[in-house]
Amino acid sequence: MNDSPRRILVVEDDVALAQAIADLLGDEGFDVEQRHDGQAGLEAALASSYDVIMLDLMLPKRNGFSVCLEIRQAGIQSPLLMLTAKNGDLDEIEGLEVGADDFLHKPFEWSILLARINALLRRFERGQSRQVVVGDVVLDTISRQVSSAGAEAKLTSREFRVLEYLMESVDRTVTKKEILDAVWGADFDGDPNVVEVYVGYLRRKLDSRGSMSRIRTVRGLGYVFSSGV
């Protein structure tokens, strides 16, 4: 674990409230990013890693249920605190079913917000922390940190998920289709060559200068993360 600030994504369309939350959490040592609609919040969650995601229920473009569901379907396990101005058990039930970890009703006391965030972090860190180690590459599924030859490799959320899938399949050739289904989803209808792009990103971030890449291309078949180079 490094000593960098905890990263929190706040997805809230009330700009004044989002800023007040960011100011409070910033004073507590958190690194906070804000998004003000559901689509922008989803894109941020997919593009980077956060220690906690705060997600309002009623958002422009995409509501919180939809965003939360897609975040979980993408394999992102960051603790997620859903904010709502509505009262009622049905919203909480639906939120939990799509993957929210906790609910907080607006308006709320700042002390309660901090207590909920810290409780989520403690609960998450007590979870089944697991490292995947292949040679000198170490991937931690909880902290979402990756190191190669002892040096930290800063990966986006999507890069992390591609690497995790390859390392879980060590020494086995996996096809583009397998990677697309696991990381982008079975309904992905974009260019399958996006896998090549992400493998290229990973090679640049993981490989030592002059060394053979652990991620090998198997022509006509796919890719293999090799335990030996």
C-alpha positions as CSV (number, residue, x, y, z in Angstrom):
1,M,0.0,0.0,0.0
2,N,1.3,3.4,-0.8
3,D,0.7,6.7,1.1
4,S,-1.2,8.4,-1.8
5,P,-4.5,10.0,-0.8
6,R,-7.7,7.9,-1.1
7,R,-9.5,8.7,-4.3
8,I,-13.2,9.4,-4.2
9,L,-15.5,10.0,-7.2
10,V,-18.6,12.1,-6.4
11,V,-21.4,11.9,-9.0
12,E,-24.0,14.5,-8.0
13,D,-25.9,16.9,-10.2
14,D,-26.4,19.5,-7.5
15,V,-23.1,21.3,-8.3
16,A,-23.1,23.3,-5.0
17,L,-23.6,20.1,-2.9
18,A,-21.0,18.2,-4.9
19,Q,-18.5,21.1,-4.3
20,A,-19.4,21.1,-0.6
21,I,-18.8,17.4,-0.3
22,A,-15.5,17.8,-2.2
23,D,-14.3,20.5,0.1
24,L,-15.2,18.5,3.2
25,L,-13.5,15.4,1.9
26,G,-10.5,17.4,0.7
27,D,-10.0,18.8,4.2
28,E,-10.0,15.2,5.4
29,G,-7.2,14.3,3.1
30,F,-9.1,12.6,0.3
31,D,-8.5,13.3,-3.4
32,V,-11.9,14.1,-4.9
33,E,-13.2,14.2,-8.4
34,Q,-16.6,15.4,-9.4
35,R,-19.0,14.6,-12.2
36,H,-22.5,16.1,-12.6
37,D,-24.4,13.6,-14.7
38,G,-24.8,9.9,-14.9
39,Q,-23.0,9.3,-18.2
40,A,-20.0,11.4,-17.1
41,G,-19.9,9.6,-13.8
42,L,-19.9,6.2,-15.5
43,E,-17.2,7.2,-17.9
44,A,-15.0,8.4,-15.0
45,A,-15.6,5.1,-13.1
46,L,-14.6,3.0,-16.1
47,A,-11.6,5.1,-16.9
48,S,-9.9,5.2,-13.5
49,S,-9.7,3.5,-10.1
50,Y,-11.4,5.0,-7.0
51,D,-11.4,3.9,-3.4
52,V,-15.0,5.0,-3.0
53,I,-17.7,6.1,-5.4
54,M,-20.5,8.4,-4.2
55,L,-23.4,8.2,-6.6
56,D,-26.6,10.2,-6.5
57,L,-29.8,8.3,-7.4
58,M,-31.5,10.9,-9.6
59,L,-29.1,12.1,-12.2
60,P,-29.4,13.6,-15.7
61,K,-28.7,11.4,-18.7
62,R,-28.4,8.1,-16.7
63,N,-29.9,7.4,-13.2
64,G,-27.9,6.0,-10.4
65,F,-29.3,2.5,-10.7
66,S,-28.2,2.3,-14.3
67,V,-24.7,3.6,-13.6
68,C,-24.2,1.4,-10.5
69,L,-25.3,-1.7,-12.5
70,E,-22.9,-1.0,-15.3
71,I,-20.1,-0.3,-12.9
72,R,-20.6,-3.7,-11.3
73,Q,-21.0,-5.5,-14.6
74,A,-17.6,-4.0,-15.6
75,G,-16.1,-5.8,-12.6
76,I,-15.4,-2.7,-10.6
77,Q,-15.7,-3.5,-6.9
78,S,-15.0,-0.1,-5.3
79,P,-17.3,0.6,-2.3
80,L,-20.3,2.5,-3.6
81,L,-22.4,4.9,-1.5
82,M,-25.7,5.8,-3.1
83,L,-27.2,9.2,-2.2
84,T,-30.9,9.8,-2.5
85,A,-33.4,12.5,-1.6
86,K,-36.2,10.0,-1.7
87,N,-37.5,8.0,1.3
88,G,-38.7,4.4,0.9
89,D,-37.4,0.9,1.1
90,L,-38.0,0.0,-2.5
91,D,-35.3,2.4,-3.7
92,E,-32.8,0.9,-1.2
93,I,-33.7,-2.6,-2.2
94,E,-33.2,-1.9,-5.9
95,G,-29.9,0.0,-5.1
96,L,-28.6,-3.0,-3.2
97,E,-29.7,-5.4,-5.9
98,V,-27.7,-3.5,-8.6
99,G,-24.6,-3.4,-6.4
100,A,-24.7,-0.4,-4.0
101,D,-23.0,-1.0,-0.7
102,D,-24.7,1.6,1.4
103,F,-27.4,4.3,1.2
104,L,-27.4,7.8,2.6
105,H,-30.5,10.0,2.6
106,K,-30.3,13.7,1.9
107,P,-30.1,16.0,3.7
108,F,-27.4,14.4,5.9
109,E,-25.0,15.5,8.6
110,W,-21.3,15.9,7.4
111,S,-20.2,13.7,10.4
112,I,-22.5,10.9,9.2
113,L,-21.1,11.1,5.7
114,L,-17.6,10.8,6.9
115,A,-18.5,7.9,9.2
116,R,-20.2,6.1,6.3
117,I,-17.2,6.5,4.0
118,N,-14.7,5.4,6.6
119,A,-16.9,2.4,7.5
120,L,-17.0,1.4,3.8
121,L,-13.2,1.7,3.5
122,R,-12.7,-0.5,6.6
123,R,-15.2,-3.1,5.4
124,F,-13.6,-3.2,2.0
125,E,-10.1,-3.6,3.4
126,R,-11.2,-6.4,5.6
127,G,-12.5,-8.2,2.5
128,Q,-10.8,-11.0,0.7
129,S,-7.7,-9.1,-0.3
130,R,-5.8,-11.3,-2.8
131,Q,-2.7,-10.9,-4.8
132,V,-2.1,-12.5,-8.2
133,V,1.7,-12.9,-8.7
134,V,3.3,-14.0,-12.0
135,G,7.0,-13.6,-12.1
136,D,7.8,-10.0,-11.1
137,V,4.3,-8.7,-11.8
138,V,2.1,-8.4,-8.8
139,L,-1.6,-7.5,-9.0
140,D,-3.7,-6.8,-5.9
141,T,-7.4,-7.3,-6.5
142,I,-8.5,-5.1,-3.6
143,S,-6.1,-2.1,-3.6
144,R,-6.1,-2.4,-7.4
145,Q,-2.4,-1.7,-7.4
146,V,0.0,-3.3,-9.9
147,S,3.8,-3.5,-9.7
148,S,6.3,-4.8,-12.3
149,A,9.9,-5.5,-11.2
150,G,9.1,-3.7,-8.0
151,A,8.0,-0.5,-9.7
152,E,4.3,0.7,-9.5
153,A,2.5,0.6,-12.8
154,K,-0.4,3.1,-12.9
155,L,-3.2,1.5,-14.9
156,T,-6.7,2.7,-15.8
157,S,-9.6,0.6,-14.6
158,R,-10.0,-1.0,-18.0
159,E,-6.3,-1.8,-18.3
160,F,-6.4,-3.3,-14.8
161,R,-9.3,-5.6,-15.8
162,V,-7.6,-6.8,-19.0
163,L,-4.4,-7.5,-17.1
164,E,-6.3,-9.3,-14.3
165,Y,-8.0,-11.6,-16.8
166,L,-4.7,-12.4,-18.6
167,M,-2.9,-13.1,-15.3
168,E,-5.8,-15.3,-14.0
169,S,-5.3,-17.3,-17.2
170,V,-1.5,-17.5,-16.9
171,D,0.2,-19.6,-19.6
172,R,-3.2,-20.2,-21.4
173,T,-3.9,-18.6,-24.7
174,V,-7.1,-16.4,-24.5
175,T,-8.9,-15.1,-27.5
176,K,-9.9,-11.6,-28.2
177,K,-13.5,-12.7,-27.8
178,E,-12.9,-14.0,-24.3
179,I,-11.2,-10.8,-23.3
180,L,-14.0,-8.7,-24.8
181,D,-16.7,-10.7,-23.1
182,A,-14.9,-10.5,-19.7
183,V,-13.9,-6.9,-19.8
184,W,-16.3,-5.0,-22.2
185,G,-19.3,-7.3,-21.9
186,A,-20.9,-9.9,-24.1
187,D,-23.0,-7.3,-25.8
188,F,-20.0,-5.2,-26.9
189,D,-20.5,-4.3,-30.6
190,G,-17.4,-2.0,-31.2
191,D,-14.2,-2.8,-32.9
192,P,-12.6,-6.0,-31.5
193,N,-9.2,-4.6,-32.2
194,V,-9.6,-2.4,-29.1
195,V,-8.1,-5.5,-27.3
196,E,-4.8,-5.0,-29.3
197,V,-4.8,-1.4,-28.2
198,Y,-5.1,-2.2,-24.5
199,V,-2.5,-5.0,-24.8
200,G,-0.2,-2.4,-26.2
201,Y,-0.8,-0.1,-23.3
202,L,-0.1,-2.8,-20.8
203,R,3.2,-3.8,-22.6
204,R,4.4,-0.2,-22.4
205,K,3.6,0.1,-18.7
206,L,4.8,-3.3,-17.5
207,D,7.8,-4.3,-19.6
208,S,11.3,-3.4,-18.7
209,R,13.4,-1.8,-21.3
210,G,15.1,-4.4,-23.5
211,S,13.2,-7.4,-22.0
212,M,10.8,-9.7,-23.7
213,S,7.2,-8.9,-23.0
214,R,5.3,-11.3,-20.7
215,I,2.2,-10.7,-22.8
216,R,2.8,-12.7,-26.0
217,T,0.7,-12.6,-29.1
218,V,-0.3,-16.0,-30.4
219,R,-0.9,-15.3,-34.1
220,G,-4.4,-16.1,-35.2
221,L,-5.5,-17.1,-31.7
222,G,-5.0,-14.4,-29.1
223,Y,-2.7,-13.6,-26.2
224,V,-1.0,-15.4,-23.4
225,F,0.5,-14.0,-20.2
226,S,3.6,-16.1,-19.7
227,S,5.0,-17.2,-16.4
228,G,8.5,-17.3,-17.8
229,V,10.2,-14.9,-20.2
